[in-house]
Amino acid sequence: MSKNRKRATTVAAAGAVVAIAIGGGVAWAAFNRATTANAAGNGETFKPLTVSGSIVLDTGTTGLLPGENANVNIKVTTPSGSTVNGKIISVTPKTVVAGDIGSIVETDKATCAGWLNLKSYTPSSSAVIAKTAGDVEVLLTDAVTLNTAATEICSGMTFNTKWDVVFEATRENATPTAIVLTAP
């Protein structure tokens, strides 16, 4: 390569470096525009589960003796239209009061109500009701106890118990069979 040609290449390269250095310092104006993106969503449909209960006595018995326990069976009904399963968080009894006692002398009802002991339940494992419409049986073991201090004034009494059942929506798999809860 000739000397002039080398010199021209070197000058051209130096000119390019100078042009880049100058171009880097030039301010460029740009138009910016902002807009909003809308994203729609929805919540799951967790319809209210309904419950009903019944006392379950040992086979062959018609009532409780002092010191005996009875189970409570709660039937949970899932309405159609739910899109998620319902998990049992807790089952808590309401206090039995004189108005819940029947078939005995009025003045003894409050005393007998006080001799009925009810247990609370918090499932230690998954207790999940399916989102599909239908019924699931939940058994509360030894839920009601007639205190050993109960006397003959409670003989023949009838009683009603009330239970608050708390559910939460969940994606956990439903429990495939009837649910049995045991109090601590």
N, C-alpha and C positions, 0 to 999 in steps of 0.2 A: 504494500500500500504506500502511496506517495505521501510525502511529508505534508503537503497542502490538504490532502484528503483527511489525514489523521487530525490535523488542526481543525478542520471544518467539523469533524465528528465530535471532537472535544468541545468546541464552541457550541454546537447544537445541544449537546448533553447538558452543558452548564446553563444554557438558556432554558431548557426544560425544567431544570431544578429551580431556577429563579422564577419561572412562570408558575410552578406549583406552589412555591413559597408565597408569592404574591396572591395567588388565587385562594389560598387558605386563609388569608387575612381579610378577604372581601366578605361583607355581610350580604346575605341573600334574604329577600323578603318572601314569605309564604303565607298563603291564606289557610286558616284552620277553621274547621266547623265542627261543632259537637251536636250530637243528637241522642235521644234516649231509646234504649231497646226495652220493650215490654215483654215480660215472660209471665204467662199465666200458670197457675197451679191450683191444686185443690187438696182438701184434707180428706182422710178416710172417713167412711160413714160407720160410726160405732153406735148402733141403736141400743136403747136401754134393754138390758136383760131383765126378765121378770123372774121372781122367785116365789115359791110356796113351800110350806114345811109341814112335817108331821112327826109326832113322837113315835119311836120304834121301840117297843117293849120286847123283852125276851120272850121266846116262844112259850106259850102256855100261861103267860101272866096277863093280868088285866089292869095292873096298876103298879105303883112303886110302894115298897115297904121302906121304912127308915134305913138309910145306908145303901140303898140300891141306886143304880144308875140306869139311865135310858139314853139311847142314841136319838139323834134328830136327823131326819132325812130331808134335805132341801132339794127340790126340783127346780133346776134352772132352765128357763125357756129362752132360746135365742129367736128373735123375730126375723122374718125375711128382710133382706135389704142391707144387712150388716156386711161390711167389706173386710173386717178384721176380726180376729179372735178376741175373746175376753178372758183375762187372767184374774183369778181370785187373789186378792191382796189380803183380805181379812174377813172373818166372820165374827161378829161381836154381838152378844146378847144384850137386850134391854132388861133392865131390872124388872122382876116380877112384882107387881103391886096387888093390893087387895082386889082391885077391879078385874084382875086376871084370874081370880079364884072363884069357883062356883061350887054348888051342891053342898055347902056346909053353912053353919051359923055365921051370920054377917060379922059378928064381933070377933070371930076367930080367923077371918080371911087374911088380915094383915100379918098375923103371927105365922100362919101356914105359908104365906108368900115369902116371908123371911127365911123359911126353912128350905126353900128351893134354891139350890146353887147351880149356876150355869157357867159354862166355860167359854173362853174366847179361843179363836183359832187363827193362826197365821201359817199358811202353808210353807213347809220347809223345802218342798220340791215343787216343780211346775204343776199347777192346777189350772189348766187352760180349757175353756169352753169353745167349741168350734163355732165359726161364723155362720155356718149353715143352719137354717131354721130347724129347730127341734128341741128335744128335752135331754138334759143330762142330770143324773142323780149324784148328789154330793152328800156323803154320809159323815156326820159329825159324831165321832165315837165318844161314848160316856159324857154326852153334852149336858145332861140334867141329872142332878143328884138330890134325893130327898135326904136332908141332914139326919144324922143318927139321933139328934135331940128332938125330932118331930114326935109329937104325942098323938094319942087317939083323937084329938080334936080335928086332925087332918084326915081322918079315915073317911074314905068315899069322896074326897074333894076332886074336882076337876080343875085343870089349870091350862092357861094359854101362855106360850112363850113367843117372844118376838126376837128376830135376828136381823141385824144390819149386815148385808153382804156388800163388800166393796170390790169393784172390778176395775181393771185398766185395760185399754186397748193394747194388743200385742201382735207381733208377727211370729211369735213362738208357735211351734206345732201344738195342735190340740191334743189333750189327753185322750187316748183311744178308748178307754173304758170308764166305768163309773169312778168317781173320785172319792177317796176315803181320807178324811182329815183327822188327825189325832192331836189333842191338846198336849202342851208340854207338862 
